[in-house]
Amino acid sequence: MTGRRDGARETSAALANASPPDLAGLLKNIAAVYLKERRSKLLVLGRAGSGKTVLIRRFAQAQLEDPDWTGKGPVPVIFSLGSWDPTSTSLRDWLIDRLERDHPFLARRLPYKRTWATELIVSGDVLAILDGFDEMAEDLYKPALRHLRVSNLPLLLTSRHEALRGVKPSEGLFPGIELTDLTLDDCSTRLDASTGWAPVLDRLSSHSGEPAAARLAAVLTTPLMLTMAEAFHASGGDPESLLKLAECSSPDALEKRLLDAFVPRTYDPILNLSVPKRRRWSAERAGHWLGYLATHLKKQKTDAQKPDAHVIGAQDIEWWQLGTTMSLPARMVVSGALCGLVSGTVVALVHALISDPSAALLTMFLNVLGIGLTFGLMHGFASKIEASGAFKPSRMQIRVRGESRGVRARRVGESLLPRVGGGLTGGLVFGIVFGGGAAVYAMLLSYPWPLVALLFGNWLLAGLLLGLAVGIVLALVAWLETDTKPEESVSATDLLRTNRTIVLVQAAAVGLVLGLGYGTAVTHFNGFTLGLPAGIGAGLATAVGVGTLTAWGRWVVLVRLWLPLSRRLPWRVNAFLDDARFRGVLRQAGAVYQFRHARLRDLLAEAHRQHEQSTEGGSQ
């Protein structure tokens, strides 16, 4: 979009209550326009692909580089509105949550209990650049507008016209600008005539009234389609073929043809020799994986529109949410099966080495069944109880030094009740499952009812004690958790690595303490032959189970194992996402990735859906 010469004009949408400001000018001067009017709110309207997101990024950069603004005005921060549910969360609270997610150090608490993020928002020190109002679900437009109208925060809002079409003059928002279309001169400047575009550009500028030329000219009036046209030609497409296609196609079909060519061109190994060989995925495979990611976002948006659903967002590719479009029962089965197989197999091997090898298979089966069922149910409970925050990434880091003992002790105290409560809940599930299984087995052997009840009660008590121990150990691990440093940036990879370290430390601590304690107790009553495998099984099962009940653990189970096994994502998911960002298919927004444009996302999702349907139809 360098050298783009389109301007901005005052929009008539939702501005009846505002005096008409003088906002005409070039895009590069948008920051000066905002300062000139001295207004705390500004609306940017534009067609799909008109460059609204690029505009606000330039605006934010210009503000940060302006010496007259830095340190005096609010700091511009870009937020993607697609993840906001105004029916359950106020704009202020949602902005605070986004800041703390993308900048974990802002989650630190000040002496008077507020976090840094809260203080910045409440005091008006953040200029919230709200991108993509039209990306919200349509039934959320009205409640969102109510929040925006009454908000006293400095705002810059972007949207397509359609999303605000129903706004009445009496419900005016705030002054705004509208991005104008590219002219034919803009296209000629961008498209190199020496590479085959000359005949096409001549026909477009001839004003002959030719319908095909008029359709193609209408398509090339947005920066997105101009970029897609370049990609189409770079991938071997003939520009004149677009005119032939325009003779019998609508503008929408032309735009789809250009978008279709983007991914093949982007992943063409000949056209992208600078990409490392280890990251050279074929266009077909990359398109399939990108289609799954797009479908994941579309599915989340669809689910979010159901009654009482939690809005996750249709824009943000969050690593801790990947795989959640699988049904909850499927996630419970996969998670429980992994826990059971890992711990059950190890216990069976140890049992076979030190005692009766013939009983190892039965031991393995019982452990896989019991442990798998226990942690599968716990996964389901944790997923349903939103307040548990089990699958939200931690905003802390593991450090041995860096904070005073008083701060660490306070953090341990604050985490004691929540973590002990979670441990007791898990212990209760464990006791019911294993106690119920032992009781059923005893009844099959015709044991008397008092003994059956005693057996169930023993397992229930053992489960509660184990859960209590797990909660206490996890609370004590909080001694090592510290806030993120302000100078440390947070990307998706950084957040993932930080959470991996926290989970591994927690799992190791819980597994070691529980394994030693349980193994020692069993050895005291039943001897070393049973105590050793019992201790190893308890420690390993608890460590793996606790790990899978975290954001990073669920990511490992679903994204690093199950989805690649089912060919829905590559084995090197992180490398693929980062490579897609490098190629321009995705963009990074704090700790999440986003598709470059919603239309590209929707096209990939539709292509993936059609491919899945054809595959299912062919297999029948």
C-alpha positions as CSV (number, residue, x, y, z in Angstrom):
1,M,0.0,0.0,0.0
2,T,3.0,2.3,-0.2
3,G,2.2,5.4,-2.2
4,R,-1.5,4.9,-1.9
5,R,-3.2,8.2,-2.8
6,D,-6.8,7.6,-1.8
7,G,-8.1,10.0,0.7
8,A,-10.7,10.1,3.5
9,R,-14.1,11.8,3.5
10,E,-16.5,12.5,6.3
11,T,-19.0,9.7,6.7
12,S,-22.7,10.3,7.2
13,A,-23.2,7.1,9.2
14,A,-24.2,7.7,12.8
15,L,-22.9,11.2,12.9
16,A,-26.0,13.3,13.3
17,N,-25.2,14.4,16.8
18,A,-21.7,15.5,15.9
19,S,-20.5,18.7,14.2
20,P,-19.0,18.0,10.8
21,P,-15.2,17.9,11.3
22,D,-12.7,18.6,8.6
23,L,-11.2,15.1,8.2
24,A,-10.2,15.0,4.5
25,G,-6.6,14.0,3.8
26,L,-4.1,11.3,2.9
27,L,-3.9,8.1,4.9
28,K,-0.3,8.8,5.9
29,N,-1.7,11.9,7.8
30,I,-4.3,10.0,9.8
31,A,-2.4,10.7,13.1
32,A,-2.3,14.4,12.3
33,V,-6.0,14.4,11.5
34,Y,-6.8,12.8,14.9
35,L,-4.6,15.4,16.7
36,K,-6.0,18.2,14.7
37,E,-9.6,17.6,15.9
38,R,-8.5,16.9,19.5
39,R,-11.3,14.3,19.7
40,S,-11.2,11.3,22.0
41,K,-13.1,9.1,19.6
42,L,-12.8,8.5,15.9
43,L,-14.7,6.1,13.5
44,V,-13.0,4.6,10.4
45,L,-15.4,3.1,7.9
46,G,-14.4,1.2,4.8
47,R,-15.3,-1.7,2.5
48,A,-13.9,-5.2,3.0
49,G,-10.2,-5.0,2.0
50,S,-10.1,-1.2,1.9
51,G,-7.1,-1.1,4.3
52,K,-8.6,-0.3,7.6
53,T,-6.3,-2.6,9.6
54,V,-3.2,-1.3,7.8
55,L,-4.4,2.2,8.5
56,I,-4.8,1.8,12.2
57,R,-1.4,0.1,12.4
58,R,0.2,3.1,10.7
59,F,-1.8,5.3,13.0
60,A,-0.5,3.6,16.1
61,Q,3.1,3.6,14.8
62,A,2.9,7.3,13.9
63,Q,1.6,8.1,17.4
64,L,4.4,6.2,19.1
65,E,7.0,7.8,16.9
66,D,5.7,11.4,17.5
67,P,7.8,13.1,20.1
68,D,5.0,15.6,20.8
69,W,2.6,12.7,21.6
70,T,4.9,10.2,23.4
71,G,4.7,10.6,27.2
72,K,1.8,13.1,26.9
73,G,-1.2,11.4,25.2
74,P,-2.6,7.9,25.8
75,V,-0.7,5.0,24.4
76,P,-2.3,3.5,21.2
77,V,-3.0,-0.3,21.6
78,I,-4.8,-2.3,18.9
79,F,-7.6,-4.7,20.0
80,S,-9.5,-7.2,17.7
81,L,-13.2,-6.8,18.6
82,G,-14.2,-10.2,17.4
83,S,-13.6,-11.8,20.8
84,W,-15.7,-9.3,22.8
85,D,-19.1,-10.4,24.1
86,P,-20.7,-7.1,25.3
87,T,-23.7,-9.0,26.8
88,S,-21.5,-10.5,29.5
89,T,-18.4,-8.3,29.7
90,S,-18.2,-4.5,29.8
91,L,-15.8,-2.8,27.3
92,R,-13.5,-1.7,30.2
93,D,-13.2,-5.2,31.7
94,W,-12.6,-6.7,28.3
95,L,-9.9,-4.3,27.4
96,I,-8.2,-5.0,30.8
97,D,-8.4,-8.7,30.1
98,R,-6.8,-8.3,26.6
99,L,-4.0,-6.2,28.0
100,E,-3.2,-8.7,30.7
101,R,-3.3,-11.6,28.2
102,D,-0.9,-9.9,25.7
103,H,1.2,-8.1,28.3
104,P,1.3,-10.4,31.4
105,F,3.4,-7.9,33.4
106,L,0.3,-5.6,33.4
107,A,-1.5,-8.2,35.6
108,R,0.7,-7.2,38.6
109,R,-1.4,-5.8,41.4
110,L,-0.7,-2.3,42.8
111,P,-0.8,-1.7,46.5
112,Y,-4.5,-0.7,46.4
113,K,-5.4,-4.1,44.7
114,R,-5.9,-2.8,41.1
115,T,-3.7,-4.3,38.4
116,W,-1.5,-2.1,36.2
117,A,-3.8,-2.8,33.3
118,T,-6.9,-1.6,35.2
119,E,-5.1,1.5,36.2
120,L,-4.1,2.3,32.6
121,I,-7.6,1.8,31.3
122,V,-9.4,3.6,34.1
123,S,-7.1,6.6,34.0
124,G,-7.5,6.9,30.2
125,D,-3.8,6.3,29.5
126,V,-4.6,3.8,26.7
127,L,-6.0,4.8,23.3
128,A,-8.0,1.7,22.5
129,I,-7.9,1.1,18.7
130,L,-10.9,-1.3,18.2
131,D,-10.4,-3.2,14.9
132,G,-13.2,-5.1,13.2
133,F,-16.6,-4.1,14.7
134,D,-18.2,-6.0,11.8
135,E,-16.3,-9.2,12.9
136,M,-18.6,-9.5,15.9
137,A,-21.8,-11.6,15.7
138,E,-24.6,-9.5,14.3
139,D,-26.8,-10.0,17.4
140,L,-24.0,-8.3,19.4
141,Y,-24.0,-5.1,17.4
142,K,-26.6,-3.2,19.4
143,P,-25.3,-4.1,22.9
144,A,-21.8,-3.2,21.7
145,L,-22.9,0.1,20.4
146,R,-24.5,0.9,23.7
147,H,-21.2,0.3,25.5
148,L,-19.3,2.4,22.9
149,R,-21.7,5.4,23.2
150,V,-21.5,5.7,27.0
151,S,-17.8,4.9,27.2
152,N,-15.5,7.9,28.2
153,L,-12.4,6.1,27.0
154,P,-10.3,7.4,24.1
155,L,-11.3,5.2,21.1
156,L,-10.6,4.6,17.5
157,L,-13.1,2.2,15.9
158,T,-13.0,0.5,12.5
159,S,-15.9,-1.2,10.8
160,R,-17.6,-2.0,7.5
161,H,-20.6,0.1,6.5
162,E,-23.0,-2.8,6.7
163,A,-22.5,-3.3,10.5
164,L,-23.6,0.3,11.2
165,R,-26.3,0.5,8.5
166,G,-29.1,0.2,11.1
167,V,-27.9,2.9,13.4
168,K,-30.5,5.7,13.6
169,P,-29.4,9.4,13.4
170,S,-30.6,9.8,17.0
171,E,-28.2,7.1,18.1
172,G,-25.1,8.9,16.8
173,L,-21.7,7.5,17.6
174,F,-18.9,9.9,17.0
175,P,-17.2,11.6,14.0
176,G,-15.5,9.4,11.5
177,I,-13.8,9.1,8.2
178,E,-14.5,6.8,5.2
179,L,-11.8,5.2,3.2
180,T,-12.3,5.9,-0.5
181,D,-11.7,3.4,-3.3
182,L,-8.4,3.1,-5.2
183,T,-8.3,4.9,-8.6
184,L,-7.1,3.5,-11.8
185,D,-4.0,5.6,-11.5
186,D,-3.3,3.9,-8.1
187,C,-3.6,0.5,-9.9
188,S,-1.3,1.5,-12.7
189,T,1.3,2.7,-10.1
190,R,1.2,-0.6,-8.2
191,L,0.9,-3.0,-11.2
192,D,4.0,-3.1,-13.3
193,A,2.9,-2.6,-16.9
194,S,6.0,-4.3,-18.2
195,T,5.0,-7.7,-16.7
196,G,1.8,-8.2,-18.7
197,W,-0.6,-5.8,-17.1
198,A,-0.3,-3.1,-19.8
199,P,-3.0,-4.5,-22.1
200,V,-5.4,-5.0,-19.2
201,L,-4.7,-1.5,-17.8
202,D,-5.3,0.0,-21.2
203,R,-8.7,-1.6,-21.5
204,L,-9.6,-0.6,-18.0
205,S,-8.7,3.1,-18.8
206,S,-10.3,3.2,-22.2
207,H,-13.8,4.0,-20.8
208,S,-15.3,2.0,-23.6
209,G,-18.2,0.9,-21.4
210,E,-17.1,-2.8,-21.8
211,P,-18.9,-4.8,-19.0
212,A,-15.9,-7.1,-18.4
213,A,-13.5,-4.1,-18.0
214,A,-16.0,-2.4,-15.7
215,R,-16.3,-5.5,-13.5
216,L,-12.5,-6.0,-13.2
217,A,-12.0,-2.3,-12.5
218,A,-14.6,-2.4,-9.7
219,V,-12.7,-5.4,-8.2
220,L,-9.3,-3.7,-8.2
221,T,-10.5,-0.7,-6.1
222,T,-9.3,-2.1,-2.8
223,P,-5.8,-2.7,-1.6
224,L,-6.6,-6.3,-0.7
225,M,-7.7,-7.2,-4.2
226,L,-4.8,-5.3,-5.7
227,T,-2.4,-7.4,-3.6
228,M,-4.3,-10.6,-4.6
229,A,-4.0,-9.5,-8.3
230,E,-0.2,-9.3,-7.9
231,A,-0.1,-12.7,-6.3
232,F,-2.3,-14.1,-9.1
233,H,0.1,-12.9,-11.7
234,A,3.2,-13.9,-9.8
235,S,1.9,-17.5,-9.5
236,G,1.7,-17.7,-13.3
237,G,-1.7,-16.4,-13.9
238,D,-2.3,-14.3,-17.1
239,P,-3.8,-10.9,-16.3
240,E,-5.8,-11.0,-19.5
241,S,-7.5,-14.2,-18.3
242,L,-9.1,-12.1,-15.6
243,L,-10.8,-10.0,-18.3
244,K,-12.0,-13.2,-20.0
245,L,-13.4,-14.4,-16.7
246,A,-15.0,-11.1,-16.1
247,E,-17.0,-11.5,-19.3
248,C,-19.2,-14.2,-17.7
249,S,-18.6,-13.7,-14.0
250,S,-19.7,-11.4,-11.3
251,P,-17.3,-9.2,-9.3
252,D,-17.6,-11.6,-6.4
253,A,-16.5,-14.5,-8.6
254,L,-13.5,-12.5,-9.8
255,E,-12.5,-11.7,-6.2
256,K,-12.8,-15.4,-5.3
257,R,-10.6,-16.3,-8.2
258,L,-7.9,-13.9,-7.0
259,L,-8.2,-15.1,-3.4
260,D,-7.9,-18.7,-4.6
261,A,-4.5,-18.0,-6.1
262,F,-3.0,-16.5,-3.0
263,V,-2.2,-19.6,-1.0
264,P,-0.7,-21.6,-4.0
265,R,1.4,-18.6,-4.9
266,T,2.5,-18.1,-1.3
267,Y,3.6,-21.7,-0.9
268,D,5.1,-22.2,-4.3
269,P,8.7,-23.4,-3.7
270,I,10.0,-21.8,-6.9
271,L,8.6,-18.4,-6.1
272,N,9.7,-18.6,-2.4
273,L,13.3,-19.7,-2.6
274,S,14.2,-17.6,0.4
275,V,12.1,-19.8,2.7
276,P,14.2,-22.4,4.6
277,K,13.8,-26.0,3.2
278,R,12.6,-27.3,6.6
279,R,9.6,-24.9,6.2
280,R,8.7,-25.7,2.6
281,W,5.3,-27.2,2.9
282,S,3.3,-28.0,-0.3
283,A,0.5,-25.6,-1.2
284,E,-2.0,-28.5,-1.0
285,R,-1.0,-29.5,2.5
286,A,-0.7,-25.9,3.7
287,G,-4.1,-25.0,2.3
288,H,-5.6,-28.0,4.1
289,W,-4.1,-27.0,7.5
290,L,-5.0,-23.4,7.0
291,G,-8.5,-24.5,6.1
292,Y,-8.7,-26.4,9.4
293,L,-7.6,-23.3,11.3
294,A,-10.2,-21.2,9.5
295,T,-12.9,-23.7,10.2
296,H,-11.8,-23.7,13.8
297,L,-12.5,-20.0,14.0
298,K,-15.7,-20.2,12.1
299,K,-16.9,-23.0,14.4
300,Q,-16.1,-20.9,17.4
301,K,-18.0,-18.0,16.0
302,T,-21.0,-20.2,15.3
303,D,-20.9,-21.7,18.8
304,A,-20.6,-18.2,20.3
305,Q,-23.9,-17.2,18.8
306,K,-25.8,-20.0,20.6
307,P,-27.7,-19.1,23.8
308,D,-25.5,-19.0,26.9
309,A,-22.4,-19.7,24.8
310,H,-19.0,-18.2,25.7
311,V,-17.6,-16.0,23.0
312,I,-14.1,-17.0,22.2
313,G,-13.7,-15.0,19.1
314,A,-13.7,-15.6,15.3
315,Q,-10.3,-13.8,14.7
316,D,-7.8,-15.0,17.2
317,I,-5.9,-18.3,16.7
318,E,-5.1,-19.0,20.3
319,W,-2.8,-22.0,20.8
320,W,-4.6,-22.9,24.1
321,Q,-8.0,-23.1,22.2
322,L,-6.9,-25.1,19.2
323,G,-8.6,-28.5,19.2
324,T,-11.6,-27.2,21.2
325,T,-13.9,-27.5,18.2
326,M,-13.7,-31.3,18.9
327,S,-16.7,-32.3,20.9
328,L,-16.2,-32.3,24.7
329,P,-16.7,-36.1,24.9
330,A,-14.0,-36.6,22.3
331,R,-11.6,-34.4,24.2
332,M,-12.3,-36.3,27.4
333,V,-11.7,-39.7,25.7
334,V,-8.4,-38.6,24.1
335,S,-7.1,-36.9,27.3
336,G,-8.2,-39.7,29.6
337,A,-6.8,-42.4,27.2
338,L,-3.4,-40.7,27.1
339,C,-3.2,-40.5,30.9
340,G,-4.3,-44.1,31.3
341,L,-2.0,-45.5,28.7
342,V,1.1,-43.7,29.9
343,S,0.7,-44.5,33.6
344,G,-0.8,-47.9,33.1
345,T,1.9,-49.1,30.8
346,V,4.7,-48.0,33.1
347,V,3.1,-49.6,36.1
348,A,2.5,-52.9,34.2
349,L,6.2,-53.0,33.2
350,V,7.4,-52.4,36.7
351,H,5.0,-55.0,38.0
352,A,6.2,-57.5,35.5
353,L,9.9,-56.9,36.4
354,I,9.6,-57.3,40.2
355,S,6.6,-59.7,40.6
356,D,4.3,-61.8,38.5
357,P,4.7,-61.1,34.7
358,S,1.4,-63.0,34.0
359,A,-0.6,-60.4,36.0
360,A,1.0,-57.4,34.2
361,L,-1.6,-57.3,31.4
362,L,-4.5,-57.3,33.9
363,T,-2.8,-54.6,36.0
364,M,-2.3,-52.5,32.9
365,F,-5.9,-52.9,31.8
366,L,-7.3,-51.9,35.2
367,N,-5.0,-48.9,35.5
368,V,-5.7,-47.7,32.0
369,L,-9.4,-48.0,32.7
370,G,-9.4,-46.4,36.1
371,I,-6.9,-43.6,35.5
372,G,-8.3,-42.9,32.1
373,L,-11.8,-42.6,33.3
374,T,-10.7,-40.5,36.3
375,F,-8.8,-37.9,34.3
376,G,-11.3,-38.0,31.4
377,L,-14.1,-37.0,33.8
378,M,-11.9,-34.3,35.4
379,H,-11.2,-32.9,32.0
380,G,-14.9,-32.6,31.3
381,F,-15.6,-31.0,34.7
382,A,-12.7,-28.5,34.2
383,S,-14.0,-27.6,30.7
384,K,-17.5,-27.0,32.0
385,I,-16.6,-24.9,35.0
386,E,-15.4,-21.7,33.4
387,A,-14.5,-20.1,36.7
388,S,-11.8,-22.8,37.3
389,G,-9.6,-21.2,34.7
390,A,-7.9,-24.6,34.2
391,F,-7.3,-24.2,30.5
392,K,-6.3,-20.5,30.5
393,P,-2.6,-19.8,30.0
394,S,-0.8,-18.7,33.1
395,R,0.6,-15.1,33.1
396,M,3.4,-16.0,35.6
397,Q,6.9,-17.2,35.2
398,I,9.1,-19.6,37.2
399,R,12.0,-17.8,38.8
400,V,14.1,-18.8,41.9
401,R,15.1,-15.2,42.5
402,G,13.7,-11.8,41.8
403,E,11.0,-11.2,44.5
404,S,10.9,-10.7,48.2
405,R,9.8,-13.4,50.6
406,G,6.8,-11.4,51.6
407,V,5.5,-11.2,48.0
408,R,6.1,-14.9,47.5
409,A,4.4,-15.8,50.7
410,R,1.4,-13.6,49.8
411,R,1.1,-15.3,46.5
412,V,1.2,-18.8,48.1
413,G,-1.6,-17.7,50.5
414,E,-3.7,-16.3,47.6
415,S,-3.4,-19.6,45.6
416,L,-3.9,-21.9,48.6
417,L,-7.7,-22.1,48.6
418,P,-8.3,-22.3,44.8
419,R,-5.6,-25.0,44.3
420,V,-6.6,-27.0,47.3
421,G,-10.3,-26.8,46.2
422,G,-9.3,-28.0,42.7
423,G,-7.2,-30.8,44.2
424,L,-10.1,-32.0,46.5
425,T,-12.5,-32.0,43.5
426,G,-10.1,-34.1,41.5
427,G,-9.5,-36.4,44.5
428,L,-13.2,-36.9,45.0
429,V,-13.6,-38.0,41.3
430,F,-10.6,-40.3,41.8
431,G,-12.1,-41.8,44.9
432,I,-15.5,-42.4,43.4
433,V,-14.1,-44.0,40.2
434,F,-11.6,-46.3,42.0
435,G,-13.8,-46.9,45.0
436,G,-16.8,-47.7,42.7
437,G,-14.7,-50.0,40.6
438,A,-13.4,-51.8,43.7
439,A,-16.9,-52.1,45.2
440,V,-18.3,-53.6,42.0
441,Y,-15.4,-56.1,41.9
442,A,-16.0,-57.0,45.5
443,M,-19.7,-57.5,44.9
444,L,-18.9,-59.8,42.0
445,L,-16.9,-61.9,44.4
446,S,-19.9,-62.0,46.8
447,Y,-18.2,-60.0,49.5
448,P,-20.5,-58.9,52.4
449,W,-22.1,-55.5,52.1
450,P,-20.3,-53.9,55.1
451,L,-16.9,-54.9,53.5
452,V,-18.0,-53.5,50.2
453,A,-19.0,-50.2,51.8
454,L,-15.7,-50.1,53.8
455,L,-13.7,-50.7,50.6
456,F,-15.5,-47.8,48.8
457,G,-15.1,-45.6,51.8
458,N,-11.3,-46.3,52.0
459,W,-10.8,-45.4,48.3
460,L,-13.0,-42.3,48.7
461,L,-10.9,-41.2,51.7
462,A,-7.7,-42.0,49.9
463,G,-8.8,-39.9,47.0
464,L,-9.6,-36.9,49.1
465,L,-6.3,-37.1,50.9
466,L,-4.4,-37.4,47.6
467,G,-6.4,-34.4,46.3
468,L,-5.6,-32.4,49.4
469,A,-1.9,-33.2,49.0
470,V,-2.0,-32.2,45.3
471,G,-3.6,-28.9,46.1
472,I,-1.1,-28.1,48.9
473,V,1.9,-29.0,46.7
474,L,0.6,-26.8,43.8
475,A,0.0,-23.9,46.2
476,L,3.6,-24.3,47.5
477,V,4.9,-24.2,43.9
478,A,3.4,-20.7,43.7
479,W,6.4,-19.7,45.7
480,L,8.5,-20.0,42.5
481,E,6.0,-18.1,40.3
482,T,6.8,-14.5,39.6
483,D,5.3,-11.7,37.4
484,T,6.6,-11.2,33.9
485,K,9.1,-8.4,33.5
486,P,7.9,-5.3,31.6
487,E,10.8,-5.4,29.2
488,E,9.9,-9.0,28.1
489,S,7.7,-9.1,25.0
490,V,5.0,-11.8,24.8
491,S,4.4,-13.6,21.6
492,A,2.4,-16.9,21.1
493,T,5.7,-18.8,21.3
494,D,6.9,-17.0,24.4
495,L,3.6,-17.6,26.2
496,L,3.7,-21.2,25.2
497,R,7.2,-21.7,26.5
498,T,6.5,-19.9,29.8
499,N,3.4,-22.1,30.4
500,R,5.4,-25.3,29.5
501,T,8.0,-24.4,32.2
502,I,5.3,-23.8,34.8
503,V,3.4,-27.0,34.0
504,L,6.5,-29.2,34.0
505,V,7.6,-27.8,37.4
506,Q,4.1,-28.3,38.9
507,A,3.8,-31.8,37.5
508,A,7.2,-32.8,38.6
509,A,6.6,-31.5,42.1
510,V,3.2,-33.2,42.4
511,G,4.4,-36.5,40.9
512,L,7.4,-36.7,43.1
513,V,5.6,-35.9,46.4
514,L,2.6,-38.1,45.7
515,G,4.6,-40.9,44.3
516,L,6.9,-41.0,47.3
517,G,4.1,-40.6,49.8
518,Y,1.7,-43.1,48.3
519,G,4.5,-45.6,47.5
520,T,5.8,-45.4,51.1
521,A,2.3,-45.9,52.6
522,V,1.6,-49.0,50.4
523,T,5.0,-50.4,51.2
524,H,4.4,-50.0,54.9
525,F,1.1,-52.0,54.8
526,N,1.7,-54.4,51.8
527,G,5.4,-54.6,51.2
528,F,7.9,-53.3,48.7
529,T,6.6,-55.6,45.9
530,L,3.3,-53.7,45.8
531,G,4.7,-50.4,47.1
532,L,7.1,-49.7,44.2
533,P,4.6,-50.0,41.3
534,A,1.9,-48.2,43.4
535,G,4.2,-45.3,44.1
536,I,5.4,-45.1,40.4
537,G,1.8,-45.4,39.2
538,A,0.4,-42.8,41.6
539,G,3.2,-40.3,40.9
540,L,3.2,-40.7,37.1
541,A,-0.6,-40.7,36.8
542,T,-0.9,-37.6,39.0
543,A,1.9,-35.8,37.1
544,V,0.5,-36.6,33.7
545,G,-3.1,-36.0,34.8
546,V,-2.4,-32.6,36.4
547,G,-0.4,-31.6,33.3
548,T,-3.3,-32.4,30.9
549,L,-5.6,-30.2,33.0
550,T,-3.7,-27.1,32.0
551,A,-3.6,-25.0,28.9
552,W,-0.2,-26.3,27.8
553,G,-1.1,-29.9,28.7
554,R,-4.3,-29.8,26.6
555,W,-2.3,-28.2,23.8
556,V,0.2,-31.1,23.9
557,V,-2.5,-33.8,23.9
558,L,-4.8,-32.3,21.2
559,V,-2.5,-30.1,19.1
560,R,0.8,-31.8,19.2
561,L,-0.5,-35.4,19.2
562,W,-4.1,-35.9,18.2
563,L,-4.7,-33.4,15.5
564,P,-1.4,-34.3,13.6
565,L,-2.3,-38.0,14.0
566,S,-5.7,-37.2,12.4
567,R,-3.9,-35.1,9.7
568,R,-5.7,-31.9,10.6
569,L,-2.6,-30.0,11.5
570,P,1.2,-30.5,10.9
571,W,3.4,-32.1,13.5
572,R,5.4,-28.8,13.8
573,V,2.4,-26.6,14.5
574,N,4.4,-23.7,15.9
575,A,6.8,-23.6,13.0
576,F,3.9,-23.7,10.6
577,L,2.1,-20.8,12.2
578,D,5.2,-18.7,12.4
579,D,6.0,-19.5,8.8
580,A,2.4,-18.5,7.7
581,R,3.0,-15.2,9.5
582,F,6.3,-14.8,7.6
583,R,4.6,-15.5,4.3
584,G,1.8,-13.0,5.0
585,V,-1.0,-15.4,5.3
586,L,-1.3,-14.8,9.1
587,R,-0.4,-11.8,11.2
588,Q,0.6,-11.7,14.9
589,A,-1.4,-9.7,17.4
590,G,0.2,-10.1,20.8
591,A,0.0,-13.7,22.0
592,V,-2.3,-14.8,19.2
593,Y,-2.3,-15.2,15.4
594,Q,-4.9,-13.9,13.0
595,F,-5.7,-14.4,9.3
596,R,-4.5,-11.5,7.2
597,H,-8.1,-10.8,6.2
598,A,-11.5,-12.2,7.1
599,R,-12.4,-12.9,3.5
600,L,-9.3,-15.1,3.1
601,R,-10.2,-16.9,6.3
602,D,-13.8,-17.5,5.1
603,L,-12.7,-18.7,1.7
604,L,-10.2,-21.2,3.2
605,A,-12.9,-22.4,5.6
606,E,-15.4,-23.0,2.8
607,A,-12.8,-24.8,0.7
608,H,-12.0,-27.0,3.7
609,R,-15.6,-27.8,4.3
610,Q,-16.2,-28.8,0.7
611,H,-13.1,-31.0,0.7
612,E,-14.2,-32.7,3.9
613,Q,-17.7,-33.3,2.4
614,S,-16.2,-34.8,-0.8
615,T,-13.9,-37.0,1.2
616,E,-16.8,-38.3,3.3
617,G,-18.9,-38.8,0.3
618,G,-16.1,-40.8,-1.5
619,S,-15.5,-43.0,1.5
620,Q,-19.2,-44.1,1.6
